[in-house]
Amino acid sequence: MKNNVWKQILTYFYIRKRDPNEPRNVNIKFMHGMNRISLFMFLIAIIVMLIRLFRRN
């Protein structure tokens, strides 16, 4: 289970190639696109929070 989560994250960020046997349809493409956007936004928010934390001190 844990290994599959990391594989999926690497696939979202285009670090790992997709499985050619994986089913592809429009709904899955949109789902992966939204997940990719939310991961990028989460990482940007974490970076902004860390910058604000270190600038206060």
Biopython code that builds the backbone (N, CA, C, O; Angstrom):
import numpy as np
from Bio.PDB.StructureBuilder import StructureBuilder

atoms = [
    (1, "MET", "N", (0.833, -1.200, 0.000)),
    (1, "MET", "CA", (0.000, 0.000, 0.000)),
    (1, "MET", "C", (0.870, 1.252, 0.000)),
    (1, "MET", "O", (0.651, 2.153, -0.809)),
    (2, "LYS", "N", (1.856, 1.321, 0.899)),
    (2, "LYS", "CA", (2.691, 2.505, 1.003)),
    (2, "LYS", "C", (3.503, 2.714, -0.276)),
    (2, "LYS", "O", (3.683, 3.846, -0.726)),
    (3, "ASN", "N", (3.984, 1.634, -0.850)),
    (3, "ASN", "CA", (4.759, 1.713, -2.075)),
    (3, "ASN", "C", (3.920, 2.247, -3.230)),
    (3, "ASN", "O", (4.423, 3.005, -4.059)),
    (4, "ASN", "N", (2.659, 1.865, -3.295)),
    (4, "ASN", "CA", (1.782, 2.335, -4.357)),
    (4, "ASN", "C", (1.523, 3.832, -4.277)),
    (4, "ASN", "O", (1.392, 4.497, -5.305)),
    (5, "VAL", "N", (1.450, 4.361, -3.074)),
    (5, "VAL", "CA", (1.221, 5.801, -2.903)),
    (5, "VAL", "C", (2.399, 6.580, -3.465)),
    (5, "VAL", "O", (2.200, 7.566, -4.175)),
    (6, "TRP", "N", (3.616, 6.159, -3.163)),
    (6, "TRP", "CA", (4.806, 6.855, -3.668)),
    (6, "TRP", "C", (4.914, 6.732, -5.188)),
    (6, "TRP", "O", (5.316, 7.686, -5.855)),
    (7, "LYS", "N", (4.564, 5.578, -5.738)),
    (7, "LYS", "CA", (4.579, 5.415, -7.191)),
    (7, "LYS", "C", (3.588, 6.374, -7.845)),
    (7, "LYS", "O", (3.887, 6.966, -8.882)),
    (8, "GLN", "N", (2.420, 6.527, -7.247)),
    (8, "GLN", "CA", (1.403, 7.425, -7.808)),
    (8, "GLN", "C", (1.865, 8.874, -7.744)),
    (8, "GLN", "O", (1.652, 9.630, -8.691)),
    (9, "ILE", "N", (2.494, 9.272, -6.643)),
    (9, "ILE", "CA", (2.999, 10.648, -6.524)),
    (9, "ILE", "C", (4.082, 10.903, -7.555)),
    (9, "ILE", "O", (4.095, 11.960, -8.186)),
    (10, "LEU", "N", (4.998, 9.950, -7.739)),
    (10, "LEU", "CA", (6.036, 10.116, -8.750)),
    (10, "LEU", "C", (5.442, 10.206, -10.152)),
    (10, "LEU", "O", (5.963, 10.927, -11.003)),
    (11, "THR", "N", (4.366, 9.484, -10.395)),
    (11, "THR", "CA", (3.693, 9.553, -11.687)),
    (11, "THR", "C", (3.041, 10.921, -11.880)),
    (11, "THR", "O", (3.085, 11.471, -12.980)),
    (12, "TYR", "N", (2.437, 11.477, -10.829)),
    (12, "TYR", "CA", (1.810, 12.801, -10.933)),
    (12, "TYR", "C", (2.818, 13.857, -11.322)),
    (12, "TYR", "O", (2.507, 14.752, -12.108)),
    (13, "PHE", "N", (4.021, 13.767, -10.782)),
    (13, "PHE", "CA", (5.051, 14.769, -11.047)),
    (13, "PHE", "C", (5.916, 14.414, -12.254)),
    (13, "PHE", "O", (6.955, 15.039, -12.469)),
    (14, "TYR", "N", (5.507, 13.426, -13.040)),
    (14, "TYR", "CA", (6.203, 13.011, -14.259)),
    (14, "TYR", "C", (7.627, 12.533, -13.992)),
    (14, "TYR", "O", (8.477, 12.627, -14.878)),
    (15, "ILE", "N", (7.907, 12.024, -12.794)),
    (15, "ILE", "CA", (9.225, 11.482, -12.475)),
    (15, "ILE", "C", (9.282, 10.011, -12.893)),
    (15, "ILE", "O", (10.354, 9.496, -13.212)),
    (16, "ARG", "N", (8.157, 9.351, -12.891)),
    (16, "ARG", "CA", (8.083, 7.939, -13.256)),
    (16, "ARG", "C", (7.104, 7.796, -14.421)),
    (16, "ARG", "O", (6.081, 8.480, -14.466)),
    (17, "LYS", "N", (7.418, 6.912, -15.354)),
    (17, "LYS", "CA", (6.523, 6.711, -16.498)),
    (17, "LYS", "C", (5.269, 5.980, -16.067)),
    (17, "LYS", "O", (5.284, 5.194, -15.120)),
    (18, "ARG", "N", (4.194, 6.245, -16.767)),
    (18, "ARG", "CA", (2.909, 5.596, -16.484)),
    (18, "ARG", "C", (2.950, 4.138, -16.912)),
    (18, "ARG", "O", (3.706, 3.754, -17.804)),
    (19, "ASP", "N", (2.134, 3.348, -16.266)),
    (19, "ASP", "CA", (1.984, 1.947, -16.621)),
    (19, "ASP", "C", (1.180, 1.851, -17.913)),
    (19, "ASP", "O", (0.059, 2.358, -17.964)),
    (20, "PRO", "N", (1.716, 1.215, -18.966)),
    (20, "PRO", "CA", (0.968, 1.143, -20.224)),
    (20, "PRO", "C", (-0.307, 0.292, -20.131)),
    (20, "PRO", "O", (-1.211, 0.447, -20.953)),
    (21, "ASN", "N", (-0.387, -0.592, -19.153)),
    (21, "ASN", "CA", (-1.576, -1.439, -18.994)),
    (21, "ASN", "C", (-2.672, -0.763, -18.176)),
    (21, "ASN", "O", (-3.760, -1.318, -18.023)),
    (22, "GLU", "N", (-2.399, 0.412, -17.658)),
    (22, "GLU", "CA", (-3.359, 1.138, -16.829)),
    (22, "GLU", "C", (-4.526, 1.631, -17.688)),
    (22, "GLU", "O", (-4.310, 2.131, -18.793)),
    (23, "PRO", "N", (-5.755, 1.494, -17.194)),
    (23, "PRO", "CA", (-6.890, 1.986, -17.995)),
    (23, "PRO", "C", (-6.848, 3.507, -18.127)),
    (23, "PRO", "O", (-6.490, 4.213, -17.185)),
    (24, "ARG", "N", (-7.219, 3.998, -19.309)),
    (24, "ARG", "CA", (-7.204, 5.444, -19.545)),
    (24, "ARG", "C", (-8.564, 5.875, -20.076)),
    (24, "ARG", "O", (-9.066, 5.338, -21.063)),
    (25, "ASN", "N", (-9.136, 6.838, -19.409)),
    (25, "ASN", "CA", (-10.336, 7.483, -19.931)),
    (25, "ASN", "C", (-10.331, 8.921, -19.449)),
    (25, "ASN", "O", (-9.457, 9.323, -18.681)),
    (26, "VAL", "N", (-11.292, 9.682, -19.895)),
    (26, "VAL", "CA", (-11.317, 11.118, -19.603)),
    (26, "VAL", "C", (-11.449, 11.374, -18.102)),
    (26, "VAL", "O", (-10.792, 12.273, -17.577)),
    (27, "ASN", "N", (-12.277, 10.611, -17.408)),
    (27, "ASN", "CA", (-12.481, 10.839, -15.977)),
    (27, "ASN", "C", (-11.197, 10.625, -15.184)),
    (27, "ASN", "O", (-10.899, 11.387, -14.264)),
    (28, "ILE", "N", (-10.443, 9.601, -15.535)),
    (28, "ILE", "CA", (-9.184, 9.339, -14.822)),
    (28, "ILE", "C", (-8.177, 10.442, -15.116)),
    (28, "ILE", "O", (-7.442, 10.860, -14.221)),
    (29, "LYS", "N", (-8.133, 10.921, -16.361)),
    (29, "LYS", "CA", (-7.218, 12.018, -16.696)),
    (29, "LYS", "C", (-7.543, 13.278, -15.890)),
    (29, "LYS", "O", (-6.644, 13.940, -15.373)),
    (30, "PHE", "N", (-8.841, 13.604, -15.785)),
    (30, "PHE", "CA", (-9.230, 14.774, -14.999)),
    (30, "PHE", "C", (-8.909, 14.582, -13.520)),
    (30, "PHE", "O", (-8.464, 15.515, -12.852)),
    (31, "MET", "N", (-9.133, 13.389, -13.016)),
    (31, "MET", "CA", (-8.846, 13.113, -11.607)),
    (31, "MET", "C", (-7.353, 13.280, -11.326)),
    (31, "MET", "O", (-6.974, 13.905, -10.336)),
    (32, "HIS", "N", (-6.509, 12.726, -12.190)),
    (32, "HIS", "CA", (-5.072, 12.854, -11.990)),
    (32, "HIS", "C", (-4.619, 14.305, -12.144)),
    (32, "HIS", "O", (-3.714, 14.754, -11.440)),
    (33, "GLY", "N", (-5.242, 15.030, -13.057)),
    (33, "GLY", "CA", (-4.910, 16.445, -13.224)),
    (33, "GLY", "C", (-5.247, 17.260, -11.985)),
    (33, "GLY", "O", (-4.456, 18.101, -11.559)),
    (34, "MET", "N", (-6.411, 17.017, -11.408)),
    (34, "MET", "CA", (-6.796, 17.738, -10.187)),
    (34, "MET", "C", (-5.886, 17.353, -9.017)),
    (34, "MET", "O", (-5.516, 18.206, -8.210)),
    (35, "ASN", "N", (-5.532, 16.086, -8.930)),
    (35, "ASN", "CA", (-4.616, 15.663, -7.860)),
    (35, "ASN", "C", (-3.255, 16.323, -8.025)),
    (35, "ASN", "O", (-2.636, 16.729, -7.041)),
    (36, "ARG", "N", (-2.788, 16.430, -9.258)),
    (36, "ARG", "CA", (-1.496, 17.072, -9.516)),
    (36, "ARG", "C", (-1.541, 18.535, -9.092)),
    (36, "ARG", "O", (-0.610, 19.027, -8.454)),
    (37, "ILE", "N", (-2.620, 19.230, -9.444)),
    (37, "ILE", "CA", (-2.758, 20.645, -9.074)),
    (37, "ILE", "C", (-2.800, 20.796, -7.552)),
    (37, "ILE", "O", (-2.154, 21.687, -7.002)),
    (38, "SER", "N", (-3.546, 19.942, -6.878)),
    (38, "SER", "CA", (-3.648, 20.063, -5.418)),
    (38, "SER", "C", (-2.317, 19.757, -4.744)),
    (38, "SER", "O", (-1.990, 20.390, -3.740)),
    (39, "LEU", "N", (-1.546, 18.817, -5.254)),
    (39, "LEU", "CA", (-0.223, 18.535, -4.678)),
    (39, "LEU", "C", (0.714, 19.727, -4.863)),
    (39, "LEU", "O", (1.436, 20.097, -3.937)),
    (40, "PHE", "N", (0.706, 20.337, -6.067)),
    (40, "PHE", "CA", (1.538, 21.516, -6.292)),
    (40, "PHE", "C", (1.142, 22.654, -5.362)),
    (40, "PHE", "O", (2.008, 23.317, -4.790)),
    (41, "MET", "N", (-0.151, 22.885, -5.207)),
    (41, "MET", "CA", (-0.604, 23.959, -4.317)),
    (41, "MET", "C", (-0.215, 23.680, -2.877)),
    (41, "MET", "O", (0.178, 24.597, -2.156)),
    (42, "PHE", "N", (-0.317, 22.438, -2.449)),
    (42, "PHE", "CA", (0.071, 22.065, -1.092)),
    (42, "PHE", "C", (1.561, 22.322, -0.870)),
    (42, "PHE", "O", (1.945, 22.880, 0.157)),
    (43, "LEU", "N", (2.397, 21.924, -1.817)),
    (43, "LEU", "CA", (3.840, 22.145, -1.677)),
    (43, "LEU", "C", (4.180, 23.633, -1.661)),
    (43, "LEU", "O", (5.044, 24.062, -0.896)),
    (44, "ILE", "N", (3.515, 24.413, -2.490)),
    (44, "ILE", "CA", (3.753, 25.861, -2.495)),
    (44, "ILE", "C", (3.335, 26.470, -1.164)),
    (44, "ILE", "O", (4.035, 27.334, -0.636)),
    (45, "ALA", "N", (2.200, 26.032, -0.609)),
    (45, "ALA", "CA", (1.746, 26.559, 0.681)),
    (45, "ALA", "C", (2.730, 26.210, 1.792)),
    (45, "ALA", "O", (3.000, 27.043, 2.658)),
    (46, "ILE", "N", (3.264, 25.003, 1.782)),
    (46, "ILE", "CA", (4.254, 24.614, 2.791)),
    (46, "ILE", "C", (5.499, 25.481, 2.675)),
    (46, "ILE", "O", (6.044, 25.918, 3.689)),
    (47, "ILE", "N", (5.955, 25.735, 1.457)),
    (47, "ILE", "CA", (7.141, 26.577, 1.249)),
    (47, "ILE", "C", (6.877, 27.991, 1.748)),
    (47, "ILE", "O", (7.728, 28.576, 2.418)),
    (48, "VAL", "N", (5.712, 28.550, 1.431)),
    (48, "VAL", "CA", (5.375, 29.907, 1.888)),
    (48, "VAL", "C", (5.328, 29.954, 3.415)),
    (48, "VAL", "O", (5.833, 30.900, 4.020)),
    (49, "MET", "N", (4.729, 28.949, 4.037)),
    (49, "MET", "CA", (4.657, 28.924, 5.506)),
    (49, "MET", "C", (6.045, 28.845, 6.121)),
    (49, "MET", "O", (6.300, 29.507, 7.127)),
    (50, "LEU", "N", (6.946, 28.062, 5.551)),
    (50, "LEU", "CA", (8.305, 27.960, 6.080)),
    (50, "LEU", "C", (9.060, 29.273, 5.911)),
    (50, "LEU", "O", (9.799, 29.684, 6.806)),
    (51, "ILE", "N", (8.879, 29.931, 4.774)),
    (51, "ILE", "CA", (9.540, 31.221, 4.556)),
    (51, "ILE", "C", (9.049, 32.245, 5.570)),
    (51, "ILE", "O", (9.852, 32.979, 6.146)),
    (52, "ARG", "N", (7.746, 32.301, 5.792)),
    (52, "ARG", "CA", (7.199, 33.254, 6.778)),
    (52, "ARG", "C", (7.672, 32.931, 8.185)),
    (52, "ARG", "O", (7.923, 33.838, 8.978)),
    (53, "LEU", "N", (7.796, 31.669, 8.500)),
    (53, "LEU", "CA", (8.252, 31.274, 9.825)),
    (53, "LEU", "C", (9.693, 31.708, 10.065)),
    (53, "LEU", "O", (10.022, 32.200, 11.144)),
    (54, "PHE", "N", (10.543, 31.529, 9.076)),
    (54, "PHE", "CA", (11.955, 31.869, 9.251)),
    (54, "PHE", "C", (12.216, 33.357, 9.134)),
    (54, "PHE", "O", (13.212, 33.839, 9.674)),
    (55, "ARG", "N", (11.367, 34.101, 8.454)),
    (55, "ARG", "CA", (11.572, 35.548, 8.335)),
    (55, "ARG", "C", (11.194, 36.294, 9.607)),
    (55, "ARG", "O", (11.703, 37.387, 9.856)),
    (56, "ARG", "N", (10.305, 35.716, 10.420)),
    (56, "ARG", "CA", (9.903, 36.394, 11.669)),
    (56, "ARG", "C", (11.035, 36.466, 12.670)),
    (56, "ARG", "O", (11.152, 37.439, 13.414)),
    (57, "ASN", "N", (11.854, 35.458, 12.690)),
    (57, "ASN", "CA", (12.931, 35.399, 13.713)),
    (57, "ASN", "C", (14.178, 36.061, 13.258)),
    (57, "ASN", "O", (15.163, 36.095, 13.995)),
]
sb = StructureBuilder()
sb.init_structure("model")
sb.init_model(0)
sb.init_chain("A")
sb.init_seg("    ")
for serial, (resi, resn, name, xyz) in enumerate(atoms, 1):
    if name == "N":
        sb.init_residue(resn, " ", resi, " ")
    sb.init_atom(name, np.array(xyz, "f"), 0.0, 1.0, " ", f" {name:<3s}", serial, name[0])
structure = sb.get_structure()
